[in-house]
Amino acid sequence: MAKRAVTLKIPGELYDRLKTVIEGTGFRSVTEFAVYVLRDVAAGGKLEEGNTGFTPREVELVRQRLRALGYIE
C-alpha cells in the first residue's frame, strides 16, 4: 500500500524560522524536520539525542522553541 502525503500549511514566518533552526543539523528540509518532530510528538514527545544527531543542548533548544510556539507543553 502506497503512503499518501498531504499538505500542511504553516505560517511563512514559522517556515523561515525552522529553516534557520535546521541549518547544519542533517535535516535536508523543513518538511523532513517537521515530519520528524510531528512523529515524535505523536509517539509521546520523546526527543532523544541518539536519534536526532543533535547535542543535548540542541535538543533542549528545539523543545524550548516548540513550547514557545505552543506545539508542546
C-alpha positions as CSV (number, residue, x, y, z in Angstrom):
1,M,0.0,0.0,0.0
2,A,1.4,3.4,-1.0
3,K,1.9,6.1,1.6
4,R,-0.2,9.1,0.9
5,A,1.1,12.6,1.6
6,V,-1.0,15.7,2.4
7,T,-0.2,19.4,2.6
8,L,0.2,21.0,6.0
9,K,0.1,24.8,5.9
10,I,2.1,26.7,8.4
11,P,2.8,30.5,8.6
12,G,5.7,31.6,6.4
13,E,7.5,33.2,9.3
14,L,7.5,29.8,11.1
15,Y,8.8,28.1,8.0
16,D,11.6,30.6,7.7
17,R,12.5,30.2,11.4
18,L,12.5,26.4,11.1
19,K,14.8,26.7,8.0
20,T,17.3,28.6,10.2
21,V,16.9,26.1,13.1
22,I,17.8,23.1,10.9
23,E,20.9,24.6,9.3
24,G,23.8,22.3,10.0
25,T,21.7,19.6,11.7
26,G,21.5,17.0,9.0
27,F,17.8,17.6,8.2
28,R,17.6,18.1,4.4
29,S,14.4,20.2,4.5
30,V,11.9,21.9,6.8
31,T,9.4,19.2,5.7
32,E,11.8,16.4,6.8
33,F,12.3,18.2,10.2
34,A,8.5,18.8,10.6
35,V,7.7,15.2,9.9
36,Y,10.3,14.1,12.4
37,V,9.0,16.4,15.1
38,L,5.4,15.6,14.5
39,R,6.0,11.8,14.6
40,D,7.9,12.3,17.8
41,V,5.1,14.3,19.4
42,A,2.5,11.8,18.2
43,A,4.6,9.0,19.7
44,G,4.8,10.6,23.1
45,G,7.1,13.6,22.7
46,K,10.4,11.9,23.4
47,L,13.3,13.6,21.6
48,E,16.4,11.5,22.2
49,E,19.9,12.7,21.4
50,G,20.9,9.4,19.8
51,N,18.1,9.5,17.2
52,T,18.4,13.1,16.1
53,G,22.1,13.8,15.7
54,F,21.5,16.8,18.0
55,T,23.6,17.5,21.1
56,P,21.6,17.5,24.4
57,R,21.7,21.3,24.3
58,E,20.3,21.4,20.7
59,V,17.5,19.1,21.7
60,E,16.6,21.4,24.6
61,L,16.7,24.4,22.4
62,V,14.3,22.7,20.0
63,R,12.0,21.8,22.9
64,Q,12.0,25.4,24.1
65,R,11.2,26.7,20.7
66,L,8.3,24.2,20.2
67,R,7.0,25.2,23.7
68,A,7.2,28.9,22.8
69,L,5.3,28.2,19.6
70,G,2.6,26.3,21.5
71,Y,3.3,22.9,19.9
72,I,4.3,21.1,23.1
73,E,3.7,21.7,26.8
